Amino acid sequence: MTTFLARAVAVVALLGLSAVGATSAADKQGVPVFFLEGEQLIQVQRAGSSPADAVRRLVVGPTRAEVKRGVRTYVPKGTTVRSVKVADGIVTADLGSRFTAAGTPDSLLARLAQLVRTATRSAKVPRMQLLVEGQKVSGVFPGVPTESPITFRYLQTPSVPVPKPPTPRRTPFDPALQSAQRQLIPLGYLPAGSADGKIGPVTQEAILAFQKWERLPRTGLLDTKTKARLATAVHPAPITHGAAGRRLEVLLDRQVTLLVEDNRVVSTIAVSTGKPSTPTPPGHYRVYAKIARWWSTPFREWLPWAVPFVGGIAFHQYLTVPVYAASHGCVRQPPAVARMTYNFAEIGTPVDVIGRT
């Protein structure tokens, strides 16, 4: 356990959660460059000795091996570096117009965070002034003024309150729904005591998880096909066989996560993993931290009840959880179940991300 705690501290620091200005032995070899893995920045080392070298390596992007393990860049391909200069505690990075080319708000914020972190960390100064084609930039990056020098600490500072889940709507009692709930409970989709005959976020999530596991149409509704399958359904079983204890299995094709204890599935939950352009990489990992309120510096949003297991990729709560893969690489969970996973996981808990089942 001590090993995993040490790894947790190291990786959390790597993701920018430690004090700005911290140094490591790796800083003495080459230059630090920052890409993304899931919802957070990660540091890689590149050959070079100056801030200009670091920014040039940044625009080149990650290697094929890094991409294979889930590392991504949001800096547009073809971005040119006109100059990088350091003076009076400010690093000034002048890039070509490709850097501010059209992109989604997420993409724009992420590329800016990459540049600010790479430029200031390599130059060992706190502030960066962005220029594009020799001119200051205004109104391009949502919520982030860039007319004056900015700091990475500014990007690390939350700018919005933690989002609150919407208030569940009240529905009348439905005996057919209660019957379905009583079937979902022993199958591990609903917690005991949930058979109240009323629709709500927990029951809606359970129905969707059942449909995903059974490979039914993902309607989230107690439709005819779902009712028929419930009559013959059996308890989900783990895909892998592990040692006694707790583990988590993420099934990319079914878009569910299995909470497994002593080789028995205790809960099946509906999730949304990484979209095709930022997929959640299959593999065997371990939980390295538990963070009740995680701030995504590159995307400037809250990720409550985060359970990271590789780089910036984590289980976390999200208000919008489509029935398909749609995230930046993380495993999104609706508010109804996110805290369940948070409470279930421990530092060192194995996580298996599985492509086909």
C-alpha positions in Angstrom: 0.0 0.0 0.0 2.9 2.4 0.8 4.1 1.9 -2.8 0.8 3.0 -4.2 0.5 6.0 -1.8 3.9 7.1 -3.0 2.9 6.7 -6.6 -0.3 8.7 -5.9 1.7 11.6 -4.5 4.1 11.5 -7.5 1.4 11.4 -10.1 -0.8 14.1 -8.5 2.2 16.4 -8.4 2.8 15.5 -12.1 -0.7 16.6 -13.0 -0.1 20.0 -11.6 -1.8 19.6 -8.2 1.3 20.5 -6.3 2.7 23.9 -5.8 3.8 25.7 -8.9 7.6 25.8 -9.1 8.3 22.4 -7.7 11.2 20.7 -9.3 12.3 17.1 -9.9 15.3 15.2 -11.0 13.7 14.8 -14.4 13.9 18.6 -14.9 17.6 18.3 -15.2 17.4 16.1 -18.3 16.0 17.8 -21.4 13.0 20.1 -21.3 9.5 19.4 -19.9 6.6 19.3 -22.4 3.0 19.0 -21.4 0.3 16.9 -23.2 -3.0 15.5 -22.0 -4.1 12.1 -20.7 -7.8 12.2 -20.0 -8.8 15.3 -18.2 -5.4 16.5 -17.0 -2.0 17.6 -18.2 0.9 15.2 -18.0 4.6 15.9 -18.3 7.0 14.2 -20.7 10.7 15.0 -21.2 12.1 16.0 -24.6 15.6 16.7 -25.9 16.5 20.4 -25.6 17.8 23.0 -23.2 15.7 26.2 -23.7 12.1 27.3 -23.5 12.1 27.7 -27.3 13.1 24.0 -27.6 10.3 23.0 -25.2 7.6 24.9 -27.2 8.9 23.5 -30.5 8.7 20.0 -29.1 5.1 20.8 -27.9 3.9 21.7 -31.4 5.3 18.5 -32.8 3.0 16.5 -30.5 3.2 13.1 -28.7 5.0 10.1 -30.1 3.2 7.1 -31.6 3.9 5.1 -28.4 2.5 7.9 -26.3 -0.6 8.2 -28.4 -1.1 4.4 -28.1 -1.3 4.7 -24.3 -3.8 7.6 -24.4 -1.6 10.7 -24.6 -3.1 13.5 -26.6 -2.4 17.1 -27.8 -4.9 19.8 -28.6 -2.3 22.1 -30.3 -3.3 22.2 -34.0 -1.1 20.3 -36.4 1.0 22.7 -38.4 1.3 25.3 -35.7 4.6 27.3 -36.1 6.8 28.8 -33.4 7.9 32.3 -34.5 9.9 33.0 -31.3 10.1 32.3 -27.6 11.9 34.9 -25.4 12.3 35.3 -21.6 12.8 38.7 -20.0 11.8 40.3 -16.7 10.1 37.2 -15.3 7.9 36.7 -18.4 8.2 34.2 -21.2 6.7 35.5 -24.4 5.7 32.9 -26.9 4.9 34.1 -30.5 3.1 31.4 -32.5 1.6 31.2 -36.0 -2.1 31.7 -36.7 -2.8 28.0 -36.7 -2.6 28.1 -32.9 -5.9 30.0 -32.7 -7.5 28.2 -35.6 -11.2 27.2 -35.1 -11.8 24.7 -32.4 -14.2 23.7 -29.7 -14.1 25.6 -26.4 -12.5 22.5 -24.8 -9.9 22.3 -27.5 -9.0 26.0 -27.2 -8.6 25.9 -23.4 -6.6 22.7 -23.5 -4.1 24.0 -26.1 -3.6 27.2 -24.1 -3.0 25.2 -20.9 -0.4 23.0 -22.6 1.4 26.1 -23.9 1.3 28.0 -20.6 2.6 25.1 -18.6 5.3 24.1 -21.1 6.6 27.6 -21.6 6.6 28.7 -17.9 7.9 25.4 -16.5 10.8 25.3 -19.1 11.6 28.9 -18.6 11.3 28.7 -14.8 9.2 31.9 -14.7 5.6 32.2 -13.5 4.1 34.3 -16.3 3.6 33.8 -20.1 2.5 36.4 -22.7 0.9 34.9 -25.8 1.4 36.5 -29.2 0.0 35.2 -32.5 1.7 36.5 -35.6 3.3 39.1 -33.3 0.0 40.4 -31.9 -1.7 40.0 -28.6 -4.8 37.9 -28.6 -8.2 38.8 -27.1 -11.5 37.0 -26.8 -10.3 33.6 -28.2 -10.1 31.4 -25.1 -13.4 31.1 -23.3 -13.2 32.7 -19.9 -9.4 33.3 -20.0 -8.1 36.8 -20.8 -4.8 36.7 -22.7 -4.2 40.4 -23.4 -1.8 40.4 -20.4 0.6 37.7 -19.2 -1.1 34.8 -17.5 0.1 32.1 -15.0 -0.5 28.4 -14.8 -1.7 29.0 -11.3 -4.5 31.1 -12.7 -5.6 28.1 -14.8 -5.3 25.8 -11.8 -7.7 28.0 -9.8 -11.4 27.0 -10.1 -13.5 29.6 -11.9 -16.9 28.1 -11.4 -18.8 26.4 -8.5 -19.0 22.7 -8.2 -22.1 21.7 -10.4 -25.1 20.5 -8.5 -27.2 17.6 -9.9 -30.7 18.6 -10.9 -33.5 18.1 -8.4 -35.1 14.7 -9.2 -38.7 15.0 -10.4 -41.4 13.2 -8.4 -43.5 10.6 -10.2 -46.6 8.7 -9.1 -46.4 5.1 -7.9 -46.2 2.5 -10.7 -46.7 -1.1 -9.7 -45.0 -2.4 -13.0 -42.0 -0.2 -12.2 -41.8 -1.6 -8.7 -41.9 -5.1 -10.0 -39.0 -4.3 -12.3 -37.1 -2.7 -9.4 -37.5 -5.8 -7.3 -35.9 -7.8 -10.2 -33.0 -5.3 -10.6 -32.0 -5.4 -7.0 -30.9 -9.0 -6.7 -29.1 -8.7 -10.1 -26.9 -5.9 -8.7 -28.3 -3.0 -10.7 -30.1 -1.3 -7.8 -29.2 -1.1 -4.1 -31.5 -2.8 -1.6 -34.5 -0.7 -0.5 -34.9 1.0 -3.9 -38.1 -0.7 -4.9 -40.4 2.3 -4.3 -42.3 2.1 -7.6 -41.2 5.6 -8.6 -38.9 6.6 -11.4 -35.8 8.6 -10.4 -32.1 9.0 -11.2 -31.0 5.8 -9.5 -33.7 3.6 -11.2 -33.1 5.3 -14.6 -29.4 4.5 -14.3 -30.1 0.9 -13.3 -32.4 0.3 -16.3 -29.8 1.8 -18.6 -27.0 -0.3 -17.1 -29.2 -3.4 -17.5 -29.9 -2.6 -21.1 -26.2 -2.1 -21.8 -25.1 -5.3 -20.1 -27.8 -7.3 -21.9 -27.0 -5.6 -25.3 -30.5 -4.2 -25.6 -31.4 -0.9 -27.2 -30.2 1.8 -24.8 -33.4 3.7 -24.2 -33.2 4.1 -20.5 -36.9 3.2 -20.4 -38.8 0.2 -19.0 -39.9 -0.9 -22.5 -41.2 -4.2 -23.7 -37.8 -5.7 -24.6 -36.4 -4.7 -21.2 -39.4 -6.2 -19.3 -39.1 -9.5 -21.3 -35.3 -9.8 -20.7 -35.7 -9.1 -17.0 -37.8 -12.2 -16.7 -34.9 -14.5 -17.7 -31.8 -12.4 -16.8 -29.0 -13.8 -14.7 -26.6 -12.0 -12.4 -23.7 -10.4 -14.4 -20.3 -12.1 -14.0 -16.8 -10.7 -14.1 -15.0 -10.8 -17.4 -11.6 -11.6 -15.8 -10.8 -13.8 -12.8 -8.7 -12.2 -10.2 -7.6 -12.6 -6.6 -9.9 -12.1 -3.7 -10.7 -8.5 -2.9 -12.1 -5.6 -4.9 -11.5 -4.6 -8.4 -13.2 -2.6 -11.2 -13.8 -3.7 -14.8 -14.6 -1.1 -17.5 -16.2 -2.8 -20.5 -15.7 -0.4 -23.5 -18.0 -2.2 -25.9 -20.9 -2.4 -23.4 -20.2 1.0 -21.8 -20.6 -0.3 -18.3 -18.3 -0.7 -15.2 -18.5 -3.7 -13.0 -17.7 -3.3 -9.3 -16.3 -6.7 -8.4 -15.6 -8.1 -4.9 -14.2 -11.6 -4.3 -14.9 -12.4 -8.0 -18.6 -11.5 -7.7 -20.2 -8.5 -9.4 -21.7 -6.4 -6.6 -22.9 -3.6 -8.9 -23.1 -2.8 -12.7 -23.3 0.8 -13.6 -23.7 2.7 -16.9 -20.8 4.9 -17.9 -19.5 6.9 -20.9 -15.8 6.3 -21.7 -13.5 8.1 -24.2 -14.8 9.0 -27.6 -12.9 7.7 -30.7 -10.6 10.6 -30.9 -9.6 10.4 -27.2 -10.3 6.7 -26.3 -9.9 5.2 -22.9 -6.9 2.9 -23.4 -7.4 -0.8 -22.6 -5.1 -2.2 -20.0 -4.5 -3.2 -16.4 -4.1 -0.3 -14.0 -4.6 0.5 -10.3 -6.3 3.4 -8.5 -3.6 5.8 -7.4 -5.7 8.5 -5.7 -9.2 9.5 -4.5 -10.2 13.1 -5.0 -13.6 14.3 -3.9 -13.3 17.5 -5.9 -10.9 17.3 -8.9 -10.4 20.4 -11.0 -9.5 19.8 -14.7 -6.9 22.6 -15.4 -6.9 22.2 -19.2 -10.7 22.1 -19.5 -11.5 24.3 -16.6 -14.3 22.2 -15.1 -15.0 20.2 -11.9 -14.8 16.4 -11.8 -16.4 15.4 -8.5 -15.7 12.1 -6.8 -12.7 11.4 -9.0 -10.9 8.0 -8.9 -7.9 8.3 -11.2 -6.2 5.2 -12.3 -3.8 6.2 -15.1 -2.4 9.7 -15.7 -5.4 12.1 -15.9 -7.9 9.3 -16.7 -10.4 8.7 -13.9 -13.8 7.6 -12.9 -15.7 10.8 -12.1 -19.1 12.3 -11.8 -20.5 14.2 -14.8 -23.9 15.7 -15.3 -24.0 14.7 -19.0 -23.4 11.0 -19.5 -24.5 9.8 -23.0 -25.3 6.2 -23.7 -22.2 6.0 -25.9 -18.5 6.8 -25.5 -18.1 10.6 -25.4 -15.5 11.7 -22.9 -11.9 12.9 -23.2 -10.7 9.5 -22.0 -12.2 9.4 -18.5 -15.0 7.1 -17.3 -18.0 9.4 -16.8 -20.6 8.4 -14.3 -24.0 10.0 -13.5 -24.4 11.6 -10.1 -26.7 8.7 -9.0 -23.8 6.3 -8.9 -20.5 8.3 -8.9 -20.1 8.3 -5.2 -20.8 4.6 -5.0 -17.7 3.9 -7.1 -15.7 6.5 -5.1 -16.6 4.7 -1.9 -16.0 1.2 -3.3 -12.5 2.0 -4.7 -9.4 2.1 -2.5 -5.8 3.2 -3.3 -4.3 0.3 -5.1 -7.6 -1.2 -6.3 -7.0 -3.0 -9.7 -8.8 -1.5 -12.7 -9.1 -3.6 -15.9 -10.2 -1.6 -19.1 -11.4 -4.3 -21.5 -12.1 -3.6 -25.2 -14.2 -6.6 -26.3 -16.4 -8.9 -24.2 
